[in-house]
């Protein structure tokens, strides 16, 4: 069930920087794009993995590690450090309507979700559909 000791290697279809401007504030965000021509029932988990790896990469490449001490040094990231937001869009090019999971809760046992919703984090899939009904 678990792949202990195995290296996880994943490659996104496309990954870019984007600037988002809101009023006077400007944000630099990371934007991941995934393409699929079929209803990928694992897309939600793929999104979680890709986003998690993108955040982890930002922590691993933090440029001022030499200034960290104590717990910050052990963690490799400062207490007041900020990460760039990661947004993943799934472009669906299939001919059938998307009927796959749209969030992590769709993939978990409904009874468990109902009972433990307050301690579970949900991950939502952002799908851009390009097919005609």
C-alpha positions as CSV (number, residue, x, y, z in Angstrom):
1,X,0.0,0.0,0.0
2,X,2.8,2.4,0.8
3,X,6.0,2.9,-1.2
4,X,8.5,3.3,1.6
5,X,12.0,4.2,0.6
6,X,11.0,4.9,-3.0
7,X,11.8,8.2,-4.7
8,X,8.9,10.1,-6.0
9,X,9.5,11.8,-9.4
10,X,6.8,13.7,-11.2
11,X,6.9,16.1,-14.1
12,X,4.2,18.6,-14.7
13,X,2.8,19.2,-18.2
14,X,3.6,23.0,-17.9
15,X,4.7,25.2,-15.0
16,X,5.1,29.0,-15.2
17,X,5.1,32.2,-13.2
18,X,2.2,34.6,-13.4
19,X,1.7,38.1,-12.0
20,X,-1.6,38.9,-10.5
21,X,-2.4,42.5,-9.8
22,X,-5.1,43.6,-7.5
23,X,-5.4,47.3,-6.8
24,X,-1.9,48.5,-5.9
25,X,-0.7,45.0,-4.8
26,X,1.1,42.7,-7.2
27,X,1.5,39.0,-6.5
28,X,3.8,36.5,-8.1
29,X,2.2,33.1,-8.3
30,X,3.3,29.7,-9.7
31,X,0.8,28.3,-12.2
32,X,0.8,24.6,-13.1
33,X,-1.1,23.4,-16.1
34,X,-2.1,19.8,-16.6
35,X,-3.7,18.5,-19.8
36,X,-6.0,15.5,-20.2
37,X,-7.9,14.1,-23.1
38,X,-9.7,11.6,-20.9
39,X,-11.5,11.7,-17.5
40,X,-8.5,11.2,-15.3
41,X,-9.9,9.8,-12.0
42,X,-6.6,10.4,-10.3
43,X,-6.3,14.1,-11.3
44,X,-7.2,15.3,-7.7
45,X,-4.3,13.3,-6.2
46,X,-2.0,14.4,-9.0
47,X,-2.8,18.0,-8.2
48,X,-2.1,17.5,-4.5
49,X,1.3,15.8,-5.3
50,X,2.3,18.5,-7.8
51,X,1.3,21.4,-5.6
52,X,3.0,19.8,-2.5
53,X,6.2,19.3,-4.5
54,X,6.1,22.9,-5.7
55,X,5.8,24.2,-2.2
56,X,8.6,21.8,-1.0
57,X,10.8,23.1,-3.8
58,X,10.4,26.6,-2.6
59,X,11.4,25.6,0.9
60,X,14.4,23.6,-0.4
61,X,15.6,26.5,-2.5
62,X,15.2,29.2,0.2
63,X,18.1,31.5,-0.5
64,X,19.0,32.8,2.9
65,X,19.5,29.6,4.8
66,X,22.8,30.8,6.2
67,X,20.9,33.4,8.2
68,X,18.7,30.9,10.0
69,X,19.4,29.6,13.5
70,X,17.7,27.2,15.9
71,X,14.4,25.7,14.8
72,X,14.4,27.8,11.7
73,X,17.8,26.3,10.7
74,X,16.6,22.8,11.4
75,X,13.5,23.4,9.3
76,X,15.3,25.2,6.5
77,X,12.7,28.0,6.5
78,X,12.1,31.1,8.6
79,X,9.1,31.5,10.9
80,X,7.9,34.6,9.0
81,X,8.9,33.2,5.6
82,X,6.3,33.3,2.8
83,X,5.8,30.9,-0.1
84,X,4.5,31.9,-3.5
85,X,1.0,30.5,-4.1
86,X,0.7,27.6,-6.4
87,X,-2.4,27.3,-8.7
88,X,-3.0,24.2,-10.8
89,X,-5.4,24.2,-13.7
90,X,-6.5,21.0,-15.4
91,X,-7.3,21.5,-19.0
92,X,-9.7,18.8,-20.1
93,X,-9.9,18.2,-23.9
94,X,-12.1,15.0,-23.9
95,X,-15.3,14.5,-25.8
96,X,-17.3,13.2,-22.8
97,X,-18.5,15.3,-20.0
98,X,-16.2,15.3,-16.9
99,X,-17.7,12.8,-14.5
100,X,-14.6,12.1,-12.4
101,X,-13.8,13.3,-8.9
102,X,-13.7,17.1,-8.5
103,X,-12.2,17.1,-5.0
104,X,-10.5,14.8,-2.5
105,X,-13.7,14.2,-0.6
106,X,-15.2,12.7,-3.7
107,X,-12.5,10.0,-3.5
108,X,-12.8,9.2,0.2
109,X,-15.4,7.0,1.9
110,X,-18.5,9.3,2.3
111,X,-19.3,8.0,5.8
112,X,-15.7,8.8,7.0
113,X,-15.9,12.3,5.4
114,X,-19.2,13.0,7.0
115,X,-17.9,11.9,10.4
116,X,-14.5,13.6,10.2
117,X,-15.0,16.6,8.0
118,X,-13.8,18.9,10.7
119,X,-10.3,17.4,10.7
120,X,-9.9,16.6,7.0
121,X,-8.5,19.0,4.4
122,X,-10.2,18.9,1.1
123,X,-8.4,19.7,-2.2
124,X,-10.5,21.0,-5.1
125,X,-9.7,20.4,-8.8
126,X,-9.9,23.4,-11.0
127,X,-11.0,22.1,-14.4
128,X,-11.1,24.1,-17.6
129,X,-13.3,22.1,-20.1
130,X,-12.9,22.4,-23.8
131,X,-15.5,20.0,-25.2
132,X,-18.9,20.5,-26.7
133,X,-21.9,18.8,-25.0
